[in-house]
Amino acid sequence: MEALPELTTLSDGDLKRLIDDLQQEEHDVSYRRRILHGKIDILRAELVARLRKSGGRCIFDQVDVEALTAILTAKATPEGQA
């Protein structure tokens, strides 16, 4: 973010233009934020719909916990990764 110019050196017209420019920038940022929030809401709704369709099962239901435990507790590095 850039610093404001020395305000005492700006004319009234320059100050008004600076205000207008910053207000337009704020409007653009606000619009972009609303679009992003809308996309996030759509994605969350899709995730909820998928969870309901799957009967509420979690993706971790498909994970082999014993295999992961063996990997995480192994003292040696996997082959080829020395």
Secondary structure, 3 states (H helix, E strand, C coil): CCCCCCHHHCCHHHHHHHHHHHHHHHHHHHHHHHHHHHHHHHHHHHHHHHHHHCCCCCHHHHCCHHHHHHHHHCCCCCCCCC
